[in-house]
């Protein structure tokens, strides 16, 4: 019979420790909690889940010496910023506009920071899904996003021109099966999370391996 190498022995010992841990009360508890979390996640992804993205750009700045001029509605601006707000349906069901909270309650809307000094706004038809019919309705310190249907993977993009620098624009509101609208993670944030999880798993593996060797 072929003898096992030291590395193979360590690996078998590691698997045995892992099995003992998973079949222990602590392991069973962790598995049970994980199952609940996975079930909850799967339940909610079958409902409309709204997220939004925000991109911020400086179009023209009075601090720069150039010949660039920007005129909006016959008025020239020396400082002008563009914020692009995108509402996405990341769920698996279409969201009917009739199921959105109405004006006076909690309609889906873009909240305009009071210090931004909004100059103009419009629906970006280029980035808005073609199947969506949408209009913007000014309401107090916000713009209500009034749409007919927002199917899964569809989006609505709104362009906002404002005179003062502000990154505080956000989309809020509620609808049937939608209690809140969260800001989508950027690719950088997603990459950082993946790296952090890999580092955590590697550290856990090293610690468990050290524990096996000492045992």
N, C-alpha and C positions, 0 to 999 in steps of 0.2 A: 504494500500500500504506500502510495506516494505521501511523503511527509509534507505538511503545510509549512509555508514560509512564515517568518515572523509577521510580515505584512498581512498575510491571509489570516493568521491567528488574531491579529489586532482587529481586522475587519469583522471576523466572526464574533469576537467579543463585543464589538460596538453594536452589531445587530442584535445580540442577545440582550444587551443593556437597554437598547431602544424598545425591544419587545417587552421586557419586564416593565419598562416605564409606561408604555401604551396600555398594558393590561392592568396597571395599578389603578387605584381609586383616583389619583391625580390625573393620570392619562385619560381615564374614562370621562372625567369631568371636563377636561379640555376638549375631547372629541365631541361631547354632548353640546357644549357651548358653541363650538365651531359649526356643528350641524344646524343649530338654531340661527346663527348668523347667516350661514349660506342660504337657508330656507327663507329668511326674511329678505335677503338681497334678491333672491329669485322672485319673490312675491312682488317686490316693488319695481323690478325692471319690466314687469308686464303691464305697468301703468305708465301714463305719460309722465316723463321726467323732464322738466325744463331747466336748462342751464343757459348761461350767457357768457359771451366773450367781449372784451373791451380793448380796443387799440387806440393809442393816443399819439398824435403827430402835430408838430409845430409847422404850420404852413409858411408863415412870414413873421419875422421878428424885427422890431424897431432897433434892436441892438446891432443888427447887421447893416452895413453900408452897401446898398445895391439899388438897382433900378426897378426891382420887383414891386408891383403894386397889385393889391387885391381889392376889388370892388364888389360889394354885395348890396343889391337893392339900391344902387346909385350912391352908396356910401363907401368911401375908401377906408381901409383898415391897415394900420401899421403893425398891429399884432393880431394874429388869427391862428386858432388851433382847430384841429379836426379830430373828433372822437367817433370811432366806428363801434356801434353796439350791435351784437348779433345774438338773437334769441334762437336757441336750438331745441328741437324735440329729440332727446336722446333715449326716449322710451320705445316701446314696441306697439303702442296704440296711438291712433290719431286723436288730437285734441280739438274738440268742437268749440268754435268761438262762442257759441251760445252757453257753454258750460263755464265760461270765465266769469269771475265775480264782476258785478256791474259797477258803474260809477256811483260813488257814495259808499261803497263797501271796500273791496280790495282788488280793483282791476289790474291787469297786467300793464305795467307802465314803466317808462324810463324816468327816473328821478333826476331832475336838473339841479345841480348845486347852485345855490343862490349867488355865489361869487363868480360863477363861470361867465355870466353875461351872454346868454345864448343869442346868436345872430340869425341863424337859419337852420332848417332841418329838412330832411327828405328821406324817403324810402329808397334804398339803393337797389334798384331793380336788377342790376347785374349780379349781385351776390344773394339776392332773395330768391328762394325756390319759385320756379315758374308756376307751380300749382297753387300758390298761396295768393289770395286777394287780401290786401292789407291797406289800412289808412291810419294816419296819426291824428289823434284828437287832443288838442291842448287842454289841460285840466290842472288848475292851481299851479304847483311847482313841478309839473311833470307832463309827459306826453303819453297818452294811452295808446297802446298798440292794439288796434281793432282789426281782427282777422276772421276769416270764415272757418278754415280748417288748417291745422298744422300737423301734417303727417309725420310718421317716424323718419328721422334723418333729414327732415326739411328745416329750413331756417328763414329768419327774417332779419335783414340788416338795415340799420338806420344810421345815416350820417348826420352828425351834429357839428355845426360851426359855432365856435364861441370865442369871445374876445380875450378872456382871462384864462390863464393856465389852471387846469383842474383835472385831476384823475379820479374824482369822486362820483362819476356817473355810475349808476347801477340800475338793474332791472328788478323790480319787485312785483308782487301780486300773487293771486291764488286762483285755483279753478278746481273743478271736480277731480279728485285724486291727486291734486297738486297743492301741497300746503305751502311750499316756498320755492323760490328760484335761486339756485346757487351759481356762483361763478365757476366756470369751467377751469380746470387746471391747464396751465400752459405746458408746452413740451418740455421746457426746462424743469418745471416743478415735477412733472411725471418722471423725468429721467433721474432727478435727485431722489425721488421716493424709491425707484427701482434699485438705485445704487445703495441706498440706506438699508433696504431689505436684504440685498445680497451680502452686505457687510455684517448685518445682524445674523443671518444664517451661517456665514463663515465663522463668526465669533462663537456662535452656539455649538457648531461642529467641533471647533478647536477645544472649547471647554469640556465638552462631553468626551472627547478623545483623551484629554488629560485625566478626566475622572476615571475612564476605563483603565488607563495605564496604571494609575495609583491603586486601583482596586485589584 
